[in-house]
Amino acid sequence: MLRFQKPPAAMIEFGHGTHVGLRRARNEDTYYADAALGLFLVADGMGGHQHGEVAAAIARDTMAERVAQGHALAEAVREANQRLLEENRDCVALPMGTTLVALRLLGEAYEAVWVGDSRAYRWRRELRRISHDHSLVEELVASGRLDPAQAARHPQRNVLTQALGVTRQEQLHIGMARGRIEPGAGFLLCSDGLNESLDDEAIARVLARGELAAQECVDHLLLAALEGSASDNITAVLVRIS
């Protein structure tokens, strides 16, 4: 059984950063990083009658507030979705929404949750994605109708099947992953702007540079993404546990 106790902040090293990218007028991504609370998240907003950054900020603030009050991650996600649905209730145009990926470190265990296509990776000598995208192409890959190489180039790869503020509460599917934290483990949370610009091998090459601090790794990831397509906002949070 996993034991859930808040880890000392001194055991956690993290880096974070966001960039508007090369083709967008504004940044609709946001993130949160709190070692004392053990909570880290990335939200990628989508516009509507209000800008996507509003939806992302509501989700971020709701998550931080609820987790600080002792709520489980999944409960906090549902509350964030409810708040956004209420904001959109009288909307006659497209609703605002956001993707979300969040990580909670609790003693010797971790828990990750996600809605949409913002991703969570685990790093320990190699990179492994622990989330799966709530997207049309991911469903096609899972059903065997599309291979991963085709999915990376598919024209509808950004079509989501789940998003906070857009998906009804009774239809909301929250992705979840849990496990034990091994010594030297790390976690990367990112919006799709990062993995659209860098493949897993490129991300792993940066994370493998043990001489770099967590913040330096994030800086290198953002710079590498900007040297690529960088057609979307780019956000990354890297967490290391000593």
N, C-alpha and C positions, 0 to 999 in steps of 0.2 A: 504493500500500500504506500502511496506517495504521502510524505509528510509535508504539510504546508506551513512554513514559518518564514517570516520576512527576513531576508539576508541582510547582514550589515552593509551599509552603503560603500564602505571601504573595499569590499570584495569585488565591486563592480566598476569597470572602466567602460566608458561609452563615448562615442562621437556622433555628431549629427550635422546635417546640412540640407539645404534646399536651394534650388535655382529655377528661375522662370523658364530656362531653356532658350533655344535660338529662334523659335517661331511663334511664341505666344506673347500676348500683350500683358498678361497678368499671371500671377502664380496662384493657382487654386488648391495647391497642396498645403498641408500643415503637418506638424508632428508634435510629439510630447515625449519627454525623457525625464524620469524622476527615479534616481537610484534608491532614495530612501523609501519610496513607495514600491519600488520594484516594478514600475509600470513604464512601458515604452510603446509608442504607437505611431502609425503613419496613416493619414487620411488624404484621399485624392478626390477633391470636390468636382461636381459636374453642374454646369450652369442651368438656370431655369428662369423663373420670374425674379429670382435673386441670383447673385453670382455664386458659383460653386464654393468659393472660399468661405461663404457664410455657412453652408451646410457642413463643410469640413470642420469649421471652428465649433459649431454646435456639437457635433459628434465628439470631438476632442475634449471639450469642456465637460460634457456629460459623462464620458468615460472616466476622466480624472476624478470628478466629484463623486460618482457612485463607487468607484473602487476605494477611494479614501474613506468612504462610509462603511466599507466592509462587504460590499456586494461582489458577487462572482463576476467574472468577465462577461459571460454570456448574458447575465441579467443586465449588466451595464450596456451591452450592445443593443438589447431589446429596448431599453429606456431611450437610448439615443435615436433608434429608429422611430419610436413613438413620438418623440419631440419633433422630429423632422416631418413626420406625417401630419402632425398638428399644424406646423408652420405652412405646410402645403395645402391644407384643407380647402381654403378658399381660392386656390390658384386656378386660373382659367387657361394659363399657358403651360409650358412644360415645367414640371416640378424640379426643384433643386434637389440634388442628392449627393452622395459620397460613397466611395469605397472605404474600407477600414481594415487594417491589420494591427493587432495588438499582442504584446508579449507581457506576461507576468512572471517574475522570478520569485519563487516561494521556497526558501530553504534549499533543499537539494533537488527541487523539482522546478519545471517550467510548464507554463500553459500558454498556448497561442490560439487566438481566434481571428477569424477574418470573414469579411463579406465583400464580394467583388473580386478585382484582380490585383490589388496591392498584395505583395508577397512577403513570406517569411522563409528565410533560409537558416540552416544550421551549419556551423563551421567547426570542424575538428579534423584537421589535416586534409579534409576534402569538403567540397560544398554539396549540400543536400537540401533540396527544397522540401519544406515540411507543410506548405500550404498548397492548395490547388485552386486555380482560377475559377470563379463563377462566371464563365464566359461561354459563348456559343461554340468556339473552336475547341475549348477544353472538353465539352460534352461530345463533340465529334471525335476527338482523339480517344476518349474513354470508351466510346462505342465501336472503335475500330474503323470508322469511316474516314479518318484522317490521320496521317502520321505526324509526329512532332515537328519534323522538318517542314512539312507543308503548313502546319499550324502557325509557325513563326512568320510565314509570308502571306498568310491568308488575308484577303481584303476586309474580312469581317472579324478579325482577331480582337478588336476592341469592343465588340458587341457584348454587353453584360447580361447575365441572367438573374443577378441579384445586386441590389444596391440599397443602402440606407436612404430612407426618405422616398423611395420609389416602390419598393417591394412591400406589399401589405404585411401586417404583423403576423397573420396566420400562415402566410406563405414564406416567411423569412427563414432561410436556411443559414445557420451560422457554422462555418467550418471550424473544427477544433482539433488540436493536437496537444498531447501531453507526454512528458517523459522526464527522465532523471538528467540532471546536469552533470556532465563528466568534467574532470579537471581540464582546464584549457579550452573549454567550449566557448563558442561565440555564436551570436545570432545577428542576422542582417534583416532589417525590415525596409521595404522600399516601395515606392509607387512605380507604376508600369513605365514611367519615363526612363527609369534606370535600366530595367531589363529589356526595354525596346531598343536601347542604344548599345547595350553591352550583353553579350551572351554569357552563359555560366562560366565558361573557361576564362574569359576576360575578368569577370568578377573574382574568380578564385585566385587568379594570379596576383591581384592586389591584396586579398586577404592572407595569402601565403607569406607575405613579406613581414615576418615576425619582428623586424627591427622598427617597424612603424607603429606609432601609437594609434589607438582607435580613431581619434580625430583626424590624424594624417591619412589613414586608410579611407575615411569618408571623403576627405578632400581629393584624394587621388581618384576615387570612383567618380566623383562629380566632374572632375577635369577630363577623365577618359570619356565619359558620356558626352560631354560638350565637344570633344573631338570627333565624335560619331555623328549620328543624325540629330539627336537632341531636339526632336520636333515637339516634345511635350515637356511639362514641368518635371523636374527631377528631384526626388527626395530620398534620403537614406538615413537610417539610424543603425549604428553598429554597437552591439553590446558584447563585452567580454567579461567572463567570470574567472577570477584568479583562484 
